[in-house]
Structures are given as C-alpha cells and as structure tokens.
Amino acid sequence: RQNSSENILSSANRLLLHEGRLMLAESTRLLDVYLFLFEDFLLITKMKRNKKKYGGSDTSLIPVCPSLTPELQSFIREGGFCTVLDQPIPLDRLILKNVEPI
C-alpha cells in the first residue's frame, strides 16, 4: 500500500539480516523478486527496470546505499528500482518449509 510503504524502513534500529533475488512462483508465471530479511519482518519487492533513460547523465554517479549487495547496487545504477509487492510479513507469523526442487 502506498501510504504505509513509505515508513517501512523508518526505524533506525532495524537490522537487515539478508537480502537477495528470488523467483516467486505465482499461479501461471514466475516473478523476479528481491527479498529483504530484517530482524522483525520479511519484505518482498518486485524488481522493475526504468523504461526512461537518464538524459545523458552518468548513472554511475547515482548514490547507492553501500550496505546493499553489489548486484542490487548495479541494478539501481542501471535505472532499476524495487517496489513493495505486498505488506511486510512479520517473522513471528512466518512459517518456512523445505520443498523439493521442481
């Protein structure tokens, strides 16, 4: 939701434990997502590429948070961005199961 996603990362005390790319299987398609695992919730974002090119500006100069993985830093510098796909999932409500590869 637009209004609540603005403040998701507002806590200065929140710790990012892990982040990474994943293919999410929806009913009939695979979705390229980027996960952020914080100490209290899991955030699923959708990776999108900016269709507009920066008008002659050097995208390597775009400031990127140094704590992000090099893969995500590169994606952002190329004009990509992540949008929140759904509400964050609190870890106390999350159940993980091992599944066999398809």
Buried (B, 14 or more C-beta within 10 A) or exposed (E): EEEEBEEBEEEEEEEBEEBEEEEEEEEEEEEEBBBBBBEBBBBBBBBEEEEEEEEEEEEEEEEBEEEBEEEBBEBBBEBBEBEBBEEBEEBEEEEEEEEEEE
